[in-house]
């Protein structure tokens, strides 16, 4: 389970890439999901969650 602190990876042209921070005891090969928040031309927000990678 990921902790609840989110970090900004990049902010590019109205697209925000964020990810949850990993706990200190996370395995070295752990990869958190990446969430992309994008604002449309009409001002609506779209949230895209990265697919879960197989182990």
mmCIF file of the N, C-alpha and C atoms, coordinates in Angstrom:
data_MODEL
# 
_entry.id   MODEL 
# 
loop_
_atom_site.group_PDB 
_atom_site.id 
_atom_site.type_symbol 
_atom_site.label_atom_id 
_atom_site.label_alt_id 
_atom_site.label_comp_id 
_atom_site.label_asym_id 
_atom_site.label_entity_id 
_atom_site.label_seq_id 
_atom_site.pdbx_PDB_ins_code 
_atom_site.Cartn_x 
_atom_site.Cartn_y 
_atom_site.Cartn_z 
_atom_site.occupancy 
_atom_site.B_iso_or_equiv 
_atom_site.pdbx_formal_charge 
_atom_site.auth_seq_id 
_atom_site.auth_comp_id 
_atom_site.auth_asym_id 
_atom_site.auth_atom_id 
_atom_site.pdbx_PDB_model_num 
ATOM 1   N N  . UNK A 1 1  ? 0.852   -1.188 0.000   1.00 0.00 ? 1  UNK A N  1 
ATOM 2   C CA . UNK A 1 1  ? 0.000   0.000  0.000   1.00 0.00 ? 1  UNK A CA 1 
ATOM 3   C C  . UNK A 1 1  ? 0.890   1.242  0.000   1.00 0.00 ? 1  UNK A C  1 
ATOM 4   N N  . UNK A 1 2  ? 0.530   2.206  -0.801  1.00 0.00 ? 2  UNK A N  1 
ATOM 5   C CA . UNK A 1 2  ? 1.298   3.444  -0.890  1.00 0.00 ? 2  UNK A CA 1 
ATOM 6   C C  . UNK A 1 2  ? 0.826   4.417  0.181   1.00 0.00 ? 2  UNK A C  1 
ATOM 7   N N  . UNK A 1 3  ? 1.736   5.249  0.629   1.00 0.00 ? 3  UNK A N  1 
ATOM 8   C CA . UNK A 1 3  ? 1.346   6.257  1.611   1.00 0.00 ? 3  UNK A CA 1 
ATOM 9   C C  . UNK A 1 3  ? 0.534   7.356  0.926   1.00 0.00 ? 3  UNK A C  1 
ATOM 10  N N  . UNK A 1 4  ? 0.071   8.297  1.659   1.00 0.00 ? 4  UNK A N  1 
ATOM 11  C CA . UNK A 1 4  ? -0.848  9.273  1.073   1.00 0.00 ? 4  UNK A CA 1 
ATOM 12  C C  . UNK A 1 4  ? -0.194  10.591 0.681   1.00 0.00 ? 4  UNK A C  1 
ATOM 13  N N  . UNK A 1 5  ? 1.118   10.664 0.625   1.00 0.00 ? 5  UNK A N  1 
ATOM 14  C CA . UNK A 1 5  ? 1.766   11.886 0.149   1.00 0.00 ? 5  UNK A CA 1 
ATOM 15  C C  . UNK A 1 5  ? 1.996   11.768 -1.350  1.00 0.00 ? 5  UNK A C  1 
ATOM 16  N N  . UNK A 1 6  ? 1.532   12.767 -2.072  1.00 0.00 ? 6  UNK A N  1 
ATOM 17  C CA . UNK A 1 6  ? 1.683   12.767 -3.527  1.00 0.00 ? 6  UNK A CA 1 
ATOM 18  C C  . UNK A 1 6  ? 2.778   13.747 -3.913  1.00 0.00 ? 6  UNK A C  1 
ATOM 19  N N  . UNK A 1 7  ? 3.488   13.422 -4.958  1.00 0.00 ? 7  UNK A N  1 
ATOM 20  C CA . UNK A 1 7  ? 4.590   14.266 -5.430  1.00 0.00 ? 7  UNK A CA 1 
ATOM 21  C C  . UNK A 1 7  ? 4.353   14.644 -6.884  1.00 0.00 ? 7  UNK A C  1 
ATOM 22  N N  . UNK A 1 8  ? 4.738   15.865 -7.221  1.00 0.00 ? 8  UNK A N  1 
ATOM 23  C CA . UNK A 1 8  ? 4.616   16.344 -8.595  1.00 0.00 ? 8  UNK A CA 1 
ATOM 24  C C  . UNK A 1 8  ? 5.843   15.896 -9.373  1.00 0.00 ? 8  UNK A C  1 
ATOM 25  N N  . UNK A 1 9  ? 5.619   15.149 -10.432 1.00 0.00 ? 9  UNK A N  1 
ATOM 26  C CA . UNK A 1 9  ? 6.718   14.695 -11.276 1.00 0.00 ? 9  UNK A CA 1 
ATOM 27  C C  . UNK A 1 9  ? 7.058   15.765 -12.299 1.00 0.00 ? 9  UNK A C  1 
ATOM 28  N N  . UNK A 1 10 ? 6.033   16.294 -12.977 1.00 0.00 ? 10 UNK A N  1 
ATOM 29  C CA . UNK A 1 10 ? 6.258   17.328 -13.988 1.00 0.00 ? 10 UNK A CA 1 
ATOM 30  C C  . UNK A 1 10 ? 4.955   18.093 -14.211 1.00 0.00 ? 10 UNK A C  1 
ATOM 31  N N  . UNK A 1 11 ? 5.067   19.354 -14.545 1.00 0.00 ? 11 UNK A N  1 
ATOM 32  C CA . UNK A 1 11 ? 3.934   20.212 -14.904 1.00 0.00 ? 11 UNK A CA 1 
ATOM 33  C C  . UNK A 1 11 ? 4.258   20.760 -16.285 1.00 0.00 ? 11 UNK A C  1 
ATOM 34  N N  . UNK A 1 12 ? 3.543   20.291 -17.286 1.00 0.00 ? 12 UNK A N  1 
ATOM 35  C CA . UNK A 1 12 ? 3.853   20.695 -18.656 1.00 0.00 ? 12 UNK A CA 1 
ATOM 36  C C  . UNK A 1 12 ? 2.567   21.082 -19.397 1.00 0.00 ? 12 UNK A C  1 
ATOM 37  N N  . UNK A 1 13 ? 2.462   22.333 -19.768 1.00 0.00 ? 13 UNK A N  1 
ATOM 38  C CA . UNK A 1 13 ? 1.352   22.829 -20.595 1.00 0.00 ? 13 UNK A CA 1 
ATOM 39  C C  . UNK A 1 13 ? -0.018  22.394 -20.082 1.00 0.00 ? 13 UNK A C  1 
ATOM 40  N N  . UNK A 1 14 ? -0.261  22.552 -18.788 1.00 0.00 ? 14 UNK A N  1 
ATOM 41  C CA . UNK A 1 14 ? -1.567  22.214 -18.233 1.00 0.00 ? 14 UNK A CA 1 
ATOM 42  C C  . UNK A 1 14 ? -1.753  20.741 -17.934 1.00 0.00 ? 14 UNK A C  1 
ATOM 43  N N  . UNK A 1 15 ? -0.717  19.942 -18.074 1.00 0.00 ? 15 UNK A N  1 
ATOM 44  C CA . UNK A 1 15 ? -0.771  18.530 -17.699 1.00 0.00 ? 15 UNK A CA 1 
ATOM 45  C C  . UNK A 1 15 ? 0.088   18.349 -16.453 1.00 0.00 ? 15 UNK A C  1 
ATOM 46  N N  . UNK A 1 16 ? -0.495  17.755 -15.430 1.00 0.00 ? 16 UNK A N  1 
ATOM 47  C CA . UNK A 1 16 ? 0.213   17.522 -14.177 1.00 0.00 ? 16 UNK A CA 1 
ATOM 48  C C  . UNK A 1 16 ? 0.416   16.025 -14.006 1.00 0.00 ? 16 UNK A C  1 
ATOM 49  N N  . UNK A 1 17 ? 1.651   15.602 -13.870 1.00 0.00 ? 17 UNK A N  1 
ATOM 50  C CA . UNK A 1 17 ? 1.995   14.203 -13.648 1.00 0.00 ? 17 UNK A CA 1 
ATOM 51  C C  . UNK A 1 17 ? 2.348   14.063 -12.173 1.00 0.00 ? 17 UNK A C  1 
ATOM 52  N N  . UNK A 1 18 ? 1.566   13.285 -11.444 1.00 0.00 ? 18 UNK A N  1 
ATOM 53  C CA . UNK A 1 18 ? 1.805   13.111 -10.019 1.00 0.00 ? 18 UNK A CA 1 
ATOM 54  C C  . UNK A 1 18 ? 1.916   11.621 -9.699  1.00 0.00 ? 18 UNK A C  1 
ATOM 55  N N  . UNK A 1 19 ? 2.565   11.317 -8.586  1.00 0.00 ? 19 UNK A N  1 
ATOM 56  C CA . UNK A 1 19 ? 2.689   9.934  -8.146  1.00 0.00 ? 19 UNK A CA 1 
ATOM 57  C C  . UNK A 1 19 ? 2.776   9.912  -6.627  1.00 0.00 ? 19 UNK A C  1 
ATOM 58  N N  . UNK A 1 20 ? 2.304   8.820  -5.997  1.00 0.00 ? 20 UNK A N  1 
ATOM 59  C CA . UNK A 1 20 ? 2.414   8.716  -4.548  1.00 0.00 ? 20 UNK A CA 1 
ATOM 60  C C  . UNK A 1 20 ? 3.835   8.326  -4.161  1.00 0.00 ? 20 UNK A C  1 
ATOM 61  N N  . UNK A 1 21 ? 4.303   8.858  -3.050  1.00 0.00 ? 21 UNK A N  1 
ATOM 62  C CA . UNK A 1 21 ? 5.640   8.483  -2.593  1.00 0.00 ? 21 UNK A CA 1 
ATOM 63  C C  . UNK A 1 21 ? 5.597   7.059  -2.043  1.00 0.00 ? 21 UNK A C  1 
ATOM 64  N N  . UNK A 1 22 ? 6.712   6.374  -2.155  1.00 0.00 ? 22 UNK A N  1 
ATOM 65  C CA . UNK A 1 22 ? 6.812   5.003  -1.666  1.00 0.00 ? 22 UNK A CA 1 
ATOM 66  C C  . UNK A 1 22 ? 7.226   5.001  -0.200  1.00 0.00 ? 22 UNK A C  1 
ATOM 67  N N  . UNK A 1 23 ? 6.787   3.993  0.562   1.00 0.00 ? 23 UNK A N  1 
ATOM 68  C CA . UNK A 1 23 ? 7.245   3.903  1.948   1.00 0.00 ? 23 UNK A CA 1 
ATOM 69  C C  . UNK A 1 23 ? 8.738   3.572  1.994   1.00 0.00 ? 23 UNK A C  1 
ATOM 70  N N  . UNK A 1 24 ? 9.372   3.859  3.107   1.00 0.00 ? 24 UNK A N  1 
ATOM 71  C CA . UNK A 1 24 ? 10.814  3.629  3.232   1.00 0.00 ? 24 UNK A CA 1 
ATOM 72  C C  . UNK A 1 24 ? 11.189  2.160  3.072   1.00 0.00 ? 24 UNK A C  1 
ATOM 73  N N  . UNK A 1 25 ? 10.277  1.261  3.415   1.00 0.00 ? 25 UNK A N  1 
ATOM 74  C CA . UNK A 1 25 ? 10.581  -0.168 3.332   1.00 0.00 ? 25 UNK A CA 1 
ATOM 75  C C  . UNK A 1 25 ? 10.111  -0.791 2.013   1.00 0.00 ? 25 UNK A C  1 
ATOM 76  N N  . UNK A 1 26 ? 9.848   0.013  1.013   1.00 0.00 ? 26 UNK A N  1 
ATOM 77  C CA . UNK A 1 26 ? 9.402   -0.506 -0.288  1.00 0.00 ? 26 UNK A CA 1 
ATOM 78  C C  . UNK A 1 26 ? 10.546  -1.267 -0.956  1.00 0.00 ? 26 UNK A C  1 
ATOM 79  N N  . UNK A 1 27 ? 10.219  -2.352 -1.661  1.00 0.00 ? 27 UNK A N  1 
ATOM 80  C CA . UNK A 1 27 ? 11.279  -3.086 -2.366  1.00 0.00 ? 27 UNK A CA 1 
ATOM 81  C C  . UNK A 1 27 ? 11.896  -2.214 -3.459  1.00 0.00 ? 27 UNK A C  1 
ATOM 82  N N  . UNK A 1 28 ? 13.153  -2.469 -3.806  1.00 0.00 ? 28 UNK A N  1 
ATOM 83  C CA . UNK A 1 28 ? 13.838  -1.632 -4.800  1.00 0.00 ? 28 UNK A CA 1 
ATOM 84  C C  . UNK A 1 28 ? 13.180  -1.647 -6.179  1.00 0.00 ? 28 UNK A C  1 
ATOM 85  N N  . UNK A 1 29 ? 12.431  -2.700 -6.483  1.00 0.00 ? 29 UNK A N  1 
ATOM 86  C CA . UNK A 1 29 ? 11.793  -2.778 -7.801  1.00 0.00 ? 29 UNK A CA 1 
ATOM 87  C C  . UNK A 1 29 ? 10.345  -2.287 -7.785  1.00 0.00 ? 29 UNK A C  1 
ATOM 88  N N  . UNK A 1 30 ? 9.905   -1.649 -6.706  1.00 0.00 ? 30 UNK A N  1 
ATOM 89  C CA . UNK A 1 30 ? 8.537   -1.122 -6.619  1.00 0.00 ? 30 UNK A CA 1 
ATOM 90  C C  . UNK A 1 30 ? 8.394   0.104  -7.514  1.00 0.00 ? 30 UNK A C  1 
ATOM 91  N N  . UNK A 1 31 ? 7.293   0.172  -8.222  1.00 0.00 ? 31 UNK A N  1 
ATOM 92  C CA . UNK A 1 31 ? 7.014   1.300  -9.114  1.00 0.00 ? 31 UNK A CA 1 
ATOM 93  C C  . UNK A 1 31 ? 5.635   1.858  -8.775  1.00 0.00 ? 31 UNK A C  1 
ATOM 94  N N  . UNK A 1 32 ? 5.555   3.102  -8.330  1.00 0.00 ? 32 UNK A N  1 
ATOM 95  C CA . UNK A 1 32 ? 4.243   3.670  -8.017  1.00 0.00 ? 32 UNK A CA 1 
ATOM 96  C C  . UNK A 1 32 ? 3.484   3.991  -9.301  1.00 0.00 ? 32 UNK A C  1 
ATOM 97  N N  . UNK A 1 33 ? 2.157   4.031  -9.222  1.00 0.00 ? 33 UNK A N  1 
ATOM 98  C CA . UNK A 1 33 ? 1.388   4.435  -10.399 1.00 0.00 ? 33 UNK A CA 1 
ATOM 99  C C  . UNK A 1 33 ? 1.599   5.923  -10.667 1.00 0.00 ? 33 UNK A C  1 
ATOM 100 N N  . UNK A 1 34 ? 1.434   6.320  -11.901 1.00 0.00 ? 34 UNK A N  1 
ATOM 101 C CA . UNK A 1 34 ? 1.532   7.727  -12.282 1.00 0.00 ? 34 UNK A CA 1 
ATOM 102 C C  . UNK A 1 34 ? 0.143   8.189  -12.700 1.00 0.00 ? 34 UNK A C  1 
ATOM 103 N N  . UNK A 1 35 ? -0.268  9.327  -12.181 1.00 0.00 ? 35 UNK A N  1 
ATOM 104 C CA . UNK A 1 35 ? -1.563  9.911  -12.520 1.00 0.00 ? 35 UNK A CA 1 
ATOM 105 C C  . UNK A 1 35 ? -1.309  11.177 -13.325 1.00 0.00 ? 35 UNK A C  1 
ATOM 106 N N  . UNK A 1 36 ? -2.020  11.312 -14.446 1.00 0.00 ? 36 UNK A N  1 
ATOM 107 C CA . UNK A 1 36 ? -1.927  12.506 -15.278 1.00 0.00 ? 36 UNK A CA 1 
ATOM 108 C C  . UNK A 1 36 ? -3.248  13.251 -15.155 1.00 0.00 ? 36 UNK A C  1 
ATOM 109 N N  . UNK A 1 37 ? -3.180  14.514 -14.803 1.00 0.00 ? 37 UNK A N  1 
ATOM 110 C CA . UNK A 1 37 ? -4.369  15.366 -14.731 1.00 0.00 ? 37 UNK A CA 1 
ATOM 111 C C  . UNK A 1 37 ? -4.216  16.404 -15.828 1.00 0.00 ? 37 UNK A C  1 
ATOM 112 N N  . UNK A 1 38 ? -5.165  16.407 -16.736 1.00 0.00 ? 38 UNK A N  1 
ATOM 113 C CA . UNK A 1 38 ? -5.095  17.291 -17.904 1.00 0.00 ? 38 UNK A CA 1 
ATOM 114 C C  . UNK A 1 38 ? -6.359  18.135 -17.972 1.00 0.00 ? 38 UNK A C  1 
ATOM 115 N N  . UNK A 1 39 ? -6.196  19.417 -18.268 1.00 0.00 ? 39 UNK A N  1 
ATOM 116 C CA . UNK A 1 39 ? -7.338  20.311 -18.418 1.00 0.00 ? 39 UNK A CA 1 
ATOM 117 C C  . UNK A 1 39 ? -7.661  20.446 -19.900 1.00 0.00 ? 39 UNK A C  1 
ATOM 118 N N  . UNK A 1 40 ? -8.955  20.262 -20.225 1.00 0.00 ? 40 UNK A N  1 
ATOM 119 C CA . UNK A 1 40 ? -9.379  20.365 -21.620 1.00 0.00 ? 40 UNK A CA 1 
ATOM 120 C C  . UNK A 1 40 ? -9.537  21.827 -22.022 1.00 0.00 ? 40 UNK A C  1 
ATOM 121 N N  . UNK A 1 41 ? -9.793  22.055 -23.294 1.00 0.00 ? 41 UNK A N  1 
ATOM 122 C CA . UNK A 1 41 ? -10.011 23.416 -23.797 1.00 0.00 ? 41 UNK A CA 1 
ATOM 123 C C  . UNK A 1 41 ? -11.234 24.068 -23.166 1.00 0.00 ? 41 UNK A C  1 
ATOM 124 N N  . UNK A 1 42 ? -12.191 23.249 -22.712 1.00 0.00 ? 42 UNK A N  1 
ATOM 125 C CA . UNK A 1 42 ? -13.422 23.765 -22.093 1.00 0.00 ? 42 UNK A CA 1 
ATOM 126 C C  . UNK A 1 42 ? -13.289 23.940 -20.586 1.00 0.00 ? 42 UNK A C  1 
ATOM 127 N N  . UNK A 1 43 ? -12.097 23.670 -20.042 1.00 0.00 ? 43 UNK A N  1 
ATOM 128 C CA . UNK A 1 43 ? -11.882 23.853 -18.615 1.00 0.00 ? 43 UNK A CA 1 
ATOM 129 C C  . UNK A 1 43 ? -12.174 22.626 -17.776 1.00 0.00 ? 43 UNK A C  1 
ATOM 130 N N  . UNK A 1 44 ? -12.573 21.520 -18.410 1.00 0.00 ? 44 UNK A N  1 
ATOM 131 C CA . UNK A 1 44 ? -12.842 20.288 -17.680 1.00 0.00 ? 44 UNK A CA 1 
ATOM 132 C C  . UNK A 1 44 ? -11.528 19.562 -17.421 1.00 0.00 ? 44 UNK A C  1 
ATOM 133 N N  . UNK A 1 45 ? -11.491 18.800 -16.350 1.00 0.00 ? 45 UNK A N  1 
ATOM 134 C CA . UNK A 1 45 ? -10.284 18.041 -16.018 1.00 0.00 ? 45 UNK A CA 1 
ATOM 135 C C  . UNK A 1 45 ? -10.482 16.570 -16.349 1.00 0.00 ? 45 UNK A C  1 
ATOM 136 N N  . UNK A 1 46 ? -9.455  15.961 -16.914 1.00 0.00 ? 46 UNK A N  1 
ATOM 137 C CA . UNK A 1 46 ? -9.445  14.542 -17.236 1.00 0.00 ? 46 UNK A CA 1 
ATOM 138 C C  . UNK A 1 46 ? -8.331  13.914 -16.410 1.00 0.00 ? 46 UNK A C  1 
ATOM 139 N N  . UNK A 1 47 ? -8.630  12.798 -15.748 1.00 0.00 ? 47 UNK A N  1 
ATOM 140 C CA . UNK A 1 47 ? -7.634  12.100 -14.946 1.00 0.00 ? 47 UNK A CA 1 
ATOM 141 C C  . UNK A 1 47 ? -7.316  10.777 -15.623 1.00 0.00 ? 47 UNK A C  1 
ATOM 142 N N  . UNK A 1 48 ? -6.036  10.517 -15.861 1.00 0.00 ? 48 UNK A N  1 
ATOM 143 C CA . UNK A 1 48 ? -5.577  9.291  -16.512 1.00 0.00 ? 48 UNK A CA 1 
ATOM 144 C C  . UNK A 1 48 ? -4.643  8.578  -15.542 1.00 0.00 ? 48 UNK A C  1 
ATOM 145 N N  . UNK A 1 49 ? -4.954  7.327  -15.227 1.00 0.00 ? 49 UNK A N  1 
ATOM 146 C CA . UNK A 1 49 ? -4.125  6.528  -14.330 1.00 0.00 ? 49 UNK A CA 1 
ATOM 147 C C  . UNK A 1 49 ? -3.315  5.548  -15.149 1.00 0.00 ? 49 UNK A C  1 
ATOM 148 N N  . UNK A 1 50 ? -2.023  5.470  -14.886 1.00 0.00 ? 50 UNK A N  1 
ATOM 149 C CA . UNK A 1 50 ? -1.174  4.539  -15.630 1.00 0.00 ? 50 UNK A CA 1 
ATOM 150 C C  . UNK A 1 50 ? -1.616  3.109  -15.341 1.00 0.00 ? 50 UNK A C  1 
ATOM 151 N N  . UNK A 1 51 ? -1.491  2.226  -16.331 1.00 0.00 ? 51 UNK A N  1 
ATOM 152 C CA . UNK A 1 51 ? -1.868  0.829  -16.096 1.00 0.00 ? 51 UNK A CA 1 
ATOM 153 C C  . UNK A 1 51 ? -0.894  0.175  -15.125 1.00 0.00 ? 51 UNK A C  1 
ATOM 154 N N  . UNK A 1 52 ? -1.374  -0.836 -14.440 1.00 0.00 ? 52 UNK A N  1 
ATOM 155 C CA . UNK A 1 52 ? -0.518  -1.552 -13.502 1.00 0.00 ? 52 UNK A CA 1 
ATOM 156 C C  . UNK A 1 52 ? 0.378   -2.501 -14.282 1.00 0.00 ? 52 UNK A C  1 
ATOM 157 N N  . UNK A 1 53 ? 1.649   -2.404 -14.054 1.00 0.00 ? 53 UNK A N  1 
ATOM 158 C CA . UNK A 1 53 ? 2.604   -3.257 -14.764 1.00 0.00 ? 53 UNK A CA 1 
ATOM 159 C C  . UNK A 1 53 ? 2.659   -4.632 -14.106 1.00 0.00 ? 53 UNK A C  1 
ATOM 160 N N  . UNK A 1 54 ? 2.762   -5.688 -14.903 1.00 0.00 ? 54 UNK A N  1 
ATOM 161 C CA . UNK A 1 54 ? 2.876   -7.021 -14.311 1.00 0.00 ? 54 UNK A CA 1 
ATOM 162 C C  . UNK A 1 54 ? 4.217   -7.168 -13.595 1.00 0.00 ? 54 UNK A C  1 
ATOM 163 N N  . UNK A 1 55 ? 4.268   -8.051 -12.584 1.00 0.00 ? 55 UNK A N  1 
ATOM 164 C CA . UNK A 1 55 ? 5.531   -8.223 -11.833 1.00 0.00 ? 55 UNK A CA 1 
ATOM 165 C C  . UNK A 1 55 ? 6.641   -8.803 -12.684 1.00 0.00 ? 55 UNK A C  1 
# 
